[in-house]
Amino acid sequence: MATKLKPVDAVVIGVGWTGGILAKELTDAGLSVVGLERGEPRSTEETFVMPSIHDELRYALRYELMQDLSRETITFRNNLNQTARPMRQYGSFLPGEGLGGAGVHWNGQTWRFLPYDFEIKSRTIARYGQQALPQGNSVQDWGITYDELEPYYDKFEYTCGISGKAGNLKGQKIAGGNVFEGSRAREYPTPPLKPTYAAWLFEQAAKELGYHPFPRPSATLSQPYTNPDGQQLGACIYCGFCERFGCEVNAKSSPHITVIPVALRSGRFELRTRANVLRINLDPSKKRALSVTYLDLKSGQEFEQPAEIICLTSYTLNNVRLMLLSGIGQPYDPVKGEGVVGRNYTYQASAGATLFFDDKIFNSFMGTGSVGVAIDDFNGDNFDHTGLGFIHGASITVGNTGARPIQSRPVPPGTPRWGSAWKKAVAQYYNRSFGVGAQGADLAYRDHYLDLDPVYRDAYGLPLLRMTYDWGPNEVKAAQYLAAVCEKIGKAMNPKAIVARGLSGHYSIVPYQSTHNTGGAIMGTDPKNSAVNRYLQSWDVPNVFAVGASAFPQNAGYNPTGTVGALAYWTADAIKNLYLKKPGPLV
């Protein structure tokens, strides 16, 4: 029997970027908020200290900051005819666990999606016709436009102190920035990071080919910064330990040093770590959430926390799973094409080329998670897709995240896989190689989805989440095209050797690719094909809001975090200014 606790105004389930933003904004509005985080508490001073935070084995290969797969994992299959099996060790993606969530171990690449991304179906049909959409797709518009979300992008960027260069300021295109981006109200809060030699070479080659290079926007900051809430951030030292690691100098903007401390200072936010949420409890009508039941992992005791508003602010996969476990929304059935929860799971379909040089040294060990130069000439609908057989594209970048010694072993084709020749090649090319990467969009398909596994359960007896996913025909064609673009740019830099890569065969959950899982509880304007409305409010249970990348109807050619942050501020604004005045459906 769970111990029932004193009611509060709101509960946030998962205290990373979205949970931290909702907690900060709702306490600003005078609400009492409880944050339930199943991982450990974290602070820079106690957790991310030198020299231990630069332990590559501990953090990059043994996944110190990630979910414990022995307690909870997912099952995976490529299609409905296969039997899903559990993911027993990390590979394709790395969901975080603990205070700050994935916002602690992220690289800091902070993009705004293109205006096209939010209206992809209607804009594609208007320009190319219905036949341009791939067979079996379930692509749809978001129910919100870029212009509506722009002020919330701005707020997130200034909370984080993002380093970058505007390319479209109030409709005026500015050389040196991303001229393809949507119009922004003001410049980035801090200037770009220092470019690396490899990125500089890419920039020159891109210009020679007529493209439009610009510095990649970064939450690893180029200079010290104090944000609008008074939180102070440091300047990046280019140590090369960003993704999979916390930042020891607070130069990587993360929830635990920005929004969470502000919420705690309000006196209206109570943070409970090691609190694993088991379900959201509904009333008999199934139209209202009453409370959250969670297990205190320290004592093993169950608690029930009543609340007027419940916000699912965990990682994409966990948001979807908790909705399915709690009976919030109709589960998606790909055979009938009915239901909404689990629909439109998407990922990231990437391509690229690796370049090897004998006459240039790049100091590859120096870097940060988001330093780099990018082009958007082949992203979204920034180029004519007529006759190409695919839509959308990718951002193309040369960056340097830091060549850490255990995992960085680049060698050119033809090198033996072991022995003295392999060792010689590793020593030769460790500092003489880099990649040109195309981070590709991923469209939604009818048979790519999430549901509850009928066989496998977690450590608490609850069904695991099952993922059914493979590369779609649009993504395979796009990756082949983008790999050729990367190779073309690479050849302009005169390497000794170049190896291009697209997508081949089936998607595999084994090798790491990106932690950019999206969809499953998507937003929209029709309850028949979306789990939440344009304010990320459940159509079925109006006092539940599912906030995060789970709301993306499909994924863009960028990292999702900037849009996740913007949507969190958008939802918080809707709760404060609409829902609190008149609780109930906002649409």
N, C-alpha and C positions, 0 to 999 in steps of 0.2 A: 504494500500500500504506500503510495507516494505521499509525502508530507506536503500539505498545501500551504503556500506562502502568502504573504500580504500582497494584494493586487497592486499593479503599477500601471502607468499610462501606456507604456510601450515596451516591447522586448525586441532586441535585435539578435538574430541567431547567426553567429559568426562575426568576429570583430577584426576585420581587415579593413580595406579601403571603404567598401560600401557600408559595413557596420559602423565604422568609425565616423564616416560622414553623417549617416543618419543619426547616430548618437549625439554628435556635436550640434547638428541643426535642430533636432527635436528638444534637446535640453535648452538651447537658445530660446525656444518658443515656450519654455516653462514646464515642459513635460518631465515626469519621472521616467527614467529609462533603465532597464537592466540589459546588460550585454552578456550573452552566453557564448563562451569560447571553449571548445573542447581541448585545445592545446595548452601549452605551458605559457605563463607570463614571460615577457621579454623586455629587456631594456638594453640600450647601447652600452651603458656603463657596466652591467653585470654579464651580458651575454656576448656582445660583439666586441671583444677585447683582443688586443694583440698579445702574443702572436697566434693564439689558438684560432682566431676567426679566419686565418689564412691556411687552415688545415684542409688541403684539397681532398685528402682521403676521407676525412670525417664529413665534410659538407657536400662535396661534389659527387663522391662515389658511394658514400653510405647514407646520404640524404638525411642529415640531422634535422633539417627544418621542414621535412615533408611528412605527410600522413603516414601512419604506421600500417603498412599493408597486411600485417599479421592480424590486425583487429578488423580492418575494413578495407576492401578493395572493390574492383569492378570485375565483371566478366565481359568477354569480348568475342565477337564473331564478325566476319565480313558480310554475311547475308543470312536471310531467314532460313536457308536450308542447312546451315551449319549448327553445330552445338557449341554454345559459348563456354569458354573456360576462364577460370580466374587469372587475373594479372597478378602474379606472385612476386615479381620484382619490377622495379621502375624501369621504364623505357621511354615511350613516346612523349609523355607529359608528366609534370611533377606538381601535383596539388600541394600547397603548403598547409601547415598546421601550426597553431600557436598564435599568440597575440600579434596582430599585423598581417597574418595570413600570407598569401603569395606576394603581398605588397612589401614584404621584408626581403625576399630572395629574388625579386624581379630585376631585370636589366635596366629598367627606367626609360625604355623607349615609349614616348608619350605622344601619340598621334591624335589628330582629329580625323574622323572619317570624312570622305568626300560627300558633297551634296547628293551626288549620284547614288551613293550607297544606301541612303535612306528611302529613295524612290526608284530603286533599281528595276522593278518590274514595269512600272508605268513608263519610265524613261526609255527602257530598252525597246518595249513594244512600239512606242511613238517614233523611234528612230529607225529600227530595223525590222519591225513586225514581230508577230507572235512566234514565228518559226525560228527566231534567233534563240529562244529559250530551249535548253536541252530537253530531250525526252525524259519523262519521269520526274521532272523538277517540281518543287513546291515553293519556288521563290515568291516572295511577296514584299510589298512596301511595309515600312515600319509603323506607319500611323503617326509619324512625327517627322518634321523636316529639319534640315541642318540649321536653317535660320532660327527656328524655335529653340534648338539646343545650344546655339552659339554662346549665349550669356553664361551657360552652365559649364561649357568647355572653358571659357575664360576664368570662371571662378575656380575650377579645379587647377588650371595652370598656375594661377596666382597663389593658391594654397600650397602648391608644390614648388613654386619658384622655377618653373621649367625654363631651360636654356635653349634658345633657338633664334631664328630670324624669320620675321613675317614676310610672306610673299604676296599677300592680298590684304591690304590694310584699307578697310572701309571701301572696298571695290577697286582700289588702285593697285595695280600689279607692280611689284617691287623686285627688281633684279637681285639675285643673290639669295632670295627666299624661295619658297615653293609657290610658283605662280599658278599652280593648278589647284591650290587649296581654296576652300570656301572663304568668303570675306570674313575677316576678324575685326573686332572693335578696336583692339590696341595691340601694340608690340608685345613680344614675349617678355616676361618679367626680368630675365637675365640673358646676357649675350651667349652665343654658341660656345661650346667647348673648343679647345685647341684641336685643329685637324691633325691627324696622323699623316705620315709620309704616304702610306698606301692610299688613304682617302684622297690626298692631294693629287696623286697620280690618276685616280679614278675621275676626279673633278676635271682635270685637264683633258682626259680622253673623252669624257662625256660632252664637254664644250666643243671639242673638235668635231664631234659627230652631230652637233646641232641640238643636243639635249639641254636640260635646264637643271643643273645640280644645285643642291642647297644643303646646309648642315642639318643633320638629323636632330629633331627635337628631343631633349633629354631631361630626365628627372635626376640625373647625376649632375650637380650644378657646377657651373664654370666659376662661380665666385660666391662668397658668403652672402646670405640672404635672410631677411626677416619678413615673414609672410604677414598678411593682413590680420591674422589672429595673434601676432606677436611671437610666433614660434621661430627660433633661429636655426638655420641650416648652414653647414660648412661648405667649403670648396673641395671639389674632387682632387685627389692626389694621383689619379691614373695608376692605381695599384694593380688593376686587372682582376680583382676579386669582387665581382658584382653578382652575376646570376648564380644562384644556389648559396649565396653568402649574405649576411648582414653587413652594413657599412660601419666601420669603426670610427669614422670622423663625421657622421651625420651629414654627409654630402649627397647621399641618395635619399630623396624624399620618400618617406615611408609613413604609414598610418601611426606607428607607435611614437613618432616624434612630431607629428603635425596635428591631426584631428582628435586622436584619442586623448592626449593630455588636456586639450581644451575642454572636452566633454567631462573629464574627471574633475577639472577645476570648478565646474559649475556647481558641484555638490548635488546634482540631480541624476548623476550617472553612476550606477553600481556595476562594476565589472566582476564577473565570476568566471575564472579560468578552470580548466579541467572539468567542464560541464558539457557532457555529450547529450545533445537533444535527441530524444527517441521518437517523438511525435508531437503534432499540434492537435489539440483536442477541440472538436467541434460540438456545437449544440445539436439537439435532435433533428433540427431542420437541415443540418449540414450547410447552412448559409452564414454562420457566424462562428469565428474562432473564439474560444473561451480562455484557453491557457496553453502552456507548453509544458510537457513532461520531459525532464532531463535526469540523467544519471550523474551524480557527483563522483568522478573517478577517484577522488582522494579517499572518500569514505565508503563508496559502494552503495550509497543511499539514493533513492529516487525522490525527486521533488517535483511539485506542480506549481508553476508560476503563472497566475492569472494576469491578463493584460487586456487593455482595450484595443490596442493595435499591435500586430505581430508582423515583423519584417524579416523575411528570409534574406540574409545578407552573407551567406556562405559562398563557397566556390560553386561554379556552374553545376557540376555533377551532383553536389550535395543539395543544392536548392531543389533540383528536379526530383531527386530521390525522396526528400522529405515531403514534397507535395504528394508524391505517389503513395508513400507510407501513411500519410494523414488523410487521404481521400479528398484532396483539394483539387477539383477539376477532373474532367473525364480523361482517363489514360488513353494515349494514342494507339490506334490499331492500324498498322500499315496495309493490311490486306483489305480492310473496308475503307480505309482512308478517312476514318472517323476518329474523334477524340482530339485532344490538344496537348496534354501533358506528356512530354517526351518527344514531341514532334520537332522536326527541323534541327536535329543535331548537326553541327558543322564544326570544321576544324580549320586547318591552314594547309594549302597545297603549294609547295615551294619548289623552286628550281635554282640553278646557279652554275658557277664555274669556279674552279680553283686554279690559281696562277702560280707558277714556279719560276724563279729568277736565279741567275748566277751572278749578276752584276749589281744587285741592289740589296740593301739590308734594311729591315723594317722595325727592329726592336719590338718584336711581336709580344714580348712579355709585358710591355706597357699598354695600358688601355683602360677602358671603362665600358660598362654594359651598353651604353648608347652613343658613344662618340662615333662619328662617321659622316659620310656624305652620301646623299640619296638623289635619285631622280624619280619623278612621278609621271614621266612621259608615257609610260606603258601601264598605268594604273587606271582603275575605274573605266570610264568611257572617254579618257583623255586622248585616245587615238581611234582611228576609224577601224571598226571590226568587220566591215563588209567583206564577206568571202573567207574570213579566217576560221569559221566553224566554232568559235567560242565567244563569250562575252567576258567583260571585266579583265583583270590582269594582276599587276603586282607593283609594289614599291621595290625599287632596286637599289641596293646599298653596298658600300664597302665600309665596314666598321672594324674595330679591333677591341674585342672584349677581354683580351689578355690571354696569351698562350701559356696556360699553366702546365707545368712539366709532365704530369701524369697523363693527361688526356690529349695534349697537343703533340701529334707525331705525323705531320704532313710529309708525304713522300710522292714523287712523280710516278706516273705509270711505268710499269716495267721493273720497279724495284722489288727485290725479293721480300717475302713477308717476314723473314727472320734472318739472323746471322750477321756477320760483320758488314756485309754490303748494306743491309737494312740500317744498321747502327750509323754507318757513315752517311747515308742519305738523310736520316733524321737530324744528325748534327749539322749537315749542310743546309737543309731547307727549313729548319725550325724558325730561323729569322729571315728567310728568303722566299716566303710564300704568303698568300692571303686569298680570301674568297670574295667573289662578287655574288651577292645573294639576292634572289627575287622572292619576296614574301608574298605568296599568291592568295587571292581570295578563294573562298570555297562556297559554292552554291548549295542550296538545300534540295534534297531529293526525297521523294515519297518513302523510300525504304531505308533511309538513314535516320535512326531514332534511338531513344533511350526508353527502357522499361524495367520492371522488376524481374530479376532472374527467378524462374520457378524452382530452381534446385539449390543454389548456393546461398548461404547466409553468413552474416558477420558474427563477431564474438558475442553479440548481445541477442542473437537469435533472429535478427531482422533480415529480410531478403536483400541481397546485393543488387546494385544497379547493373543492368545489362546494356552494353553498347553494341549496336549493329551499324557498321560503317565501312565504306570502301571509297576509293577514288571514283569520282564521277566522270563521265565522258568530257564534260566541259573542262574540268581541271587537268585531265591528261593532255588535251590539245593545247590548253593555255601554257602548261609547264614546258611542253616541247618548244613552243614559240618563244617563251621567255628565256629558256636555256640558250637558245640561239642568239638572243639579244645580249645576254651576259657574256657569251663567248665573243661576240663582235666587239663589245667594249673592252673585254680582256685583251684581245689581239692588238687593239690600238695602243696598249701599254707595252708591247713587245716582250712578252715573257719567253723563257726558254721552252716551257711546256704549258699546256692548258687542258683541263679536263672539265667538260660541261656535263651537267646532270639535270634530268627532268624527273618525271614520275614513270615508274615501270612496274608492271605486275599489279599486285594488290597492296592496299595500305597494310602496313605491319605495325603492331603495337610495341615491337621490340626496340628499335633504335630511337633515341631521342630526336624529336623534331621541333616541337614548340609546346608551351603550356598555354595554348590558346583555344581551349575547348569552349564552344559557344552553343546557344540554343537549348531547346528542350522545354523551356517555359516562356515561349516567345510572346512579344508584344504585337498588338495589331488593333484594328478597328472592328473586327468581327469575332464574336465569341465562338464561332464555328471553326475558326482556323488560328486562334491565338489563345494562350492561357491567361494572359494579363492584358489589360487595356493600355492605352497610350501613356498612362501614369504609372504603369507597372503594378496596378492593383488587380488582384484576382477577380475575374468575372463572376466566379461562383461564390466566393467568400470575401466580401468587400473590405473587411478589416484586416486582410492579409495582403502584404505587398512583397513581391518576389523581385529583388533588385540585384542586378549584376549582368554578366555576359550571358546568363541563361535566357535573357530577354531578346537576344539578337536573332532576327528571323533567318539571317545567313551571315557569314563572316566576310570582312573586307580584306584588302591587301595590306593591312597594318596590324600592329599589336593592339589588343582590345582595351588596355587599361585606361587610356584617355577618355574613351567613350563610356566605359564603366563608371568612371568618376563623374562625368557630366550627367549621366542618367541618375546617379545617386543624388546629386544636387537637385535635379529636375523633380524627382519623386519627393524629396524632402520638402521642396517648395509647394508641391501639390498637397501634401499632407497638412502643412502649416496653414496655407492660404485657402484651401478648398475643403479638405476633409474635416478638419477640426471645426469649421463653421457649420458644416452640415454632414455629419457622418453617414456614410452609405456609398452607393455606387457613384463614381465621379463622371461616368459616361453613360 
